[in-house]
Each structure stands twice: as structure tokens, then as C-alpha cells.
Amino acid sequence: MASTHSNDALPHSVEADLHAETAVAAEHGSGGLPQFQFEHWAGQIGYLLILFAVLYLLISKVFAPRLRRVMDERADTISNAVATARQVQVEAAEQAAAAQAEVAKARADARATAAAAKARVAEEANTRQAAEEAVVNARIAEAEAAIGKTRDAAMSNVSTIASDAAAAMVERLTGKAASAAELASVKGAAR
């Protein structure tokens, strides 16, 4: 009942066309797709060859040269970028070497300046030390001279003191004064 209902909804001409197509398909004995029927293959192969030739010409004459040009431009851009990068790397290496040489020179100059300053300070210190030693040696010499004078003066008085002390001891022990000969022998022994 549903099928009669749906057939009633279709217009009469569409229903007639449907019956006609079904009748034609029944006459030919196939109810499948026309692409798989042998009688249509010759036209399909012709169209396939024409489309293949058109696509081949489009690809070979239009698309492939454009792709080749783009790929060549990319390759050129990449090779130029790599060459530029290598050149920059070489320049950077040269600049680094120059900077290292400058640093080494600066270090050598600093060491030389430090060594010169150290030598100058050591020389000044040695000069000061020598001057101070000369002053100290002069004072020592003066002190030794003064000590020598004092000793000589003391030694000249020792004989007199020794004879006076001997005279005083003899007088006290014996009660008599010592003779000049005895005092002279004491002075000779004290010298």
C-alpha cells in the first residue's frame, strides 16, 4: 500500500521515464553502471587519453617549470644563506682571534707594567734601605767612637783609681802609707 501511495505522489511523466529506463536495462541484460559495460569502453579510453595528454601538457609545460623555478630559487636562497653564514662565521672567527690577540697583548703589557712597577718599588726600597743602613752604620760608628773615647778615658783613669785604691787598702790594712814604688807597680799592672 505504501508503494501505491508513493507512486500516486509522483507525476505521470517521471513514472513513465522510470519505466522506460527499466525496460531498456532489461533489454540489454545489464543493470549495472555504464562505465563497466564493454560497449562504452572505447569512448572512455578516448576521453582518458585526451585527458591524460592535456594533463601531461599542463604538468610538463606549466606546473613542472614553475615548481622547478621555485625549487631552484629555494636552492639558490639556501646556498646564498649558507655561504653568507660561512662568511660571517669566518669573520667572527677572525674577530675572535683578533680579540684574543688583543687580550694576550693587554695581559703581556699589564705583566710588563706590573714587573716594571715591582722593580721600581724594589729599587726604591733597596735605595731607602741602603740610606737607612748608612745612617744606622754612621750612628753605630759614632757610638763606637764615643764608647772607645769613654773606654780610653776610663782606662786612663783605671790605673790612677787602682793605685789610689791599693794605697787606701794598704793604709787601712797595715796602718802605714804605701810607698811610691809599690804604687807604681800597681799602676803598671793596671795598664
C-alpha positions in Angstrom: 0.0 0.0 0.0 2.9 2.2 0.7 4.3 1.7 -2.9 0.9 2.7 -4.4 0.8 5.7 -2.2 4.3 6.8 -3.3 3.5 6.1 -7.0 0.5 8.3 -6.7 2.7 11.1 -5.4 5.0 11.0 -8.5 3.9 12.8 -11.6 2.9 10.8 -14.5 5.9 11.7 -16.8 8.6 10.8 -14.2 6.9 7.5 -13.7 6.9 6.8 -17.4 10.6 7.7 -17.7 11.4 5.3 -14.9 9.5 2.5 -16.6 11.2 3.2 -19.9 14.7 3.1 -18.3 13.9 -0.1 -16.6 12.7 -1.6 -19.8 15.9 -0.5 -21.7 18.1 -2.0 -19.0 16.1 -5.2 -19.1 16.5 -5.4 -22.9 20.3 -5.0 -22.7 20.6 -7.5 -19.9 22.6 -5.4 -17.5 21.5 -3.5 -14.6 25.0 -2.1 -13.5 27.0 1.0 -14.1 27.7 2.1 -17.7 31.4 2.5 -17.0 31.7 -1.2 -16.7 29.9 -2.1 -19.8 32.1 -3.1 -22.8 30.3 -1.0 -25.4 31.2 2.2 -23.6 34.9 1.4 -23.1 36.1 2.8 -26.4 34.8 6.3 -25.7 36.0 6.1 -22.1 39.5 5.2 -23.3 39.5 8.0 -25.8 38.5 10.5 -23.2 41.1 9.1 -20.9 43.8 9.5 -23.5 42.7 13.1 -24.2 42.6 14.0 -20.5 46.0 12.3 -20.0 47.5 14.3 -22.9 46.0 17.6 -21.6 47.2 16.9 -18.0 50.7 15.8 -19.3 51.0 19.0 -21.3 49.8 21.1 -18.4 52.2 19.5 -16.0 55.2 19.4 -18.3 54.8 22.9 -19.8 53.2 24.9 -16.9 53.3 23.3 -13.5 56.7 21.5 -13.6 58.7 24.6 -14.8 57.0 26.7 -12.1 57.9 24.0 -9.5 61.4 23.7 -10.9 61.8 27.5 -10.8 60.6 27.7 -7.2 62.9 24.8 -6.2 65.8 26.5 -7.9 65.1 29.8 -6.2 64.9 28.0 -2.8 68.2 26.1 -3.5 69.8 29.5 -4.5 68.4 31.2 -1.4 69.6 28.3 0.8 73.1 28.2 -0.8 73.4 32.0 -0.5 72.3 31.9 3.1 74.8 29.1 3.8 77.6 31.0 2.1 76.7 34.2 4.0 76.6 32.2 7.2 80.0 30.7 6.5 81.4 34.1 5.6 80.0 35.6 8.8 81.4 32.6 10.7 84.9 33.2 9.2 84.7 36.9 10.0 83.6 36.1 13.5 86.4 33.7 13.9 88.9 36.3 12.7 87.4 38.9 15.0 87.6 36.4 17.9 91.3 35.7 17.0 92.0 39.4 16.9 90.2 39.9 20.2 92.2 37.1 21.7 95.4 38.6 20.4 94.5 42.0 21.9 93.7 40.3 25.2 97.0 38.5 25.1 98.8 41.7 24.3 97.0 43.6 27.0 97.9 40.8 29.5 101.5 41.0 28.4 101.5 44.8 28.7 99.9 44.5 32.2 102.5 41.9 33.3 105.3 44.1 31.9 103.9 47.2 33.7 103.5 45.2 36.9 107.0 43.9 36.6 108.4 47.4 36.0 106.4 48.8 38.9 107.6 46.0 41.1 111.2 46.5 40.0 110.9 50.3 40.6 109.4 49.7 44.1 112.0 47.2 44.9 114.8 49.6 43.7 113.3 52.4 45.7 113.0 50.1 48.8 116.6 49.0 48.3 117.8 52.6 48.0 115.8 53.6 51.1 117.2 50.6 52.9 120.7 51.4 51.9 120.3 55.0 53.0 118.8 53.9 56.3 121.6 51.3 56.8 124.2 54.1 56.0 122.6 56.3 58.7 122.5 53.4 61.2 126.1 52.5 60.4 127.1 56.1 60.9 125.3 56.2 64.2 127.0 52.9 65.2 130.4 54.2 64.2 129.7 57.4 66.2 128.6 55.3 69.2 131.6 53.0 68.9 133.9 56.1 68.7 132.2 57.5 71.8 132.5 54.2 73.6 136.1 54.0 72.6 136.8 57.5 73.9 134.9 56.7 77.1 136.8 53.4 77.5 140.2 55.1 76.8 139.3 57.8 79.3 138.2 55.1 81.8 141.3 53.1 81.1 143.5 56.1 81.7 141.7 56.7 85.0 141.8 53.0 85.9 145.5 53.0 86.7 145.1 56.1 88.9 142.0 54.6 90.6 143.7 51.2 91.0 146.8 52.9 92.6 144.6 55.1 94.9 142.5 52.0 95.9 145.6 50.0 96.5 147.1 52.8 98.6 143.9 53.1 100.6 143.7 49.4 101.2 147.4 49.1 102.2 147.0 52.0 104.6 143.9 50.6 106.1 145.2 47.1 106.5 148.7 48.0 107.6 148.1 51.4 109.0 151.0 52.8 107.0 151.0 54.6 103.7 152.2 52.7 100.7 155.4 53.6 99.1 155.7 55.2 95.6 157.4 52.1 94.2 154.6 49.9 95.3 152.0 52.3 93.8 154.0 52.4 90.5 153.9 48.6 90.3 150.1 48.7 90.8 149.8 51.3 88.0 151.9 49.2 85.7 149.8 46.1 86.4 146.5 48.0 85.8 147.6 49.1 82.3 
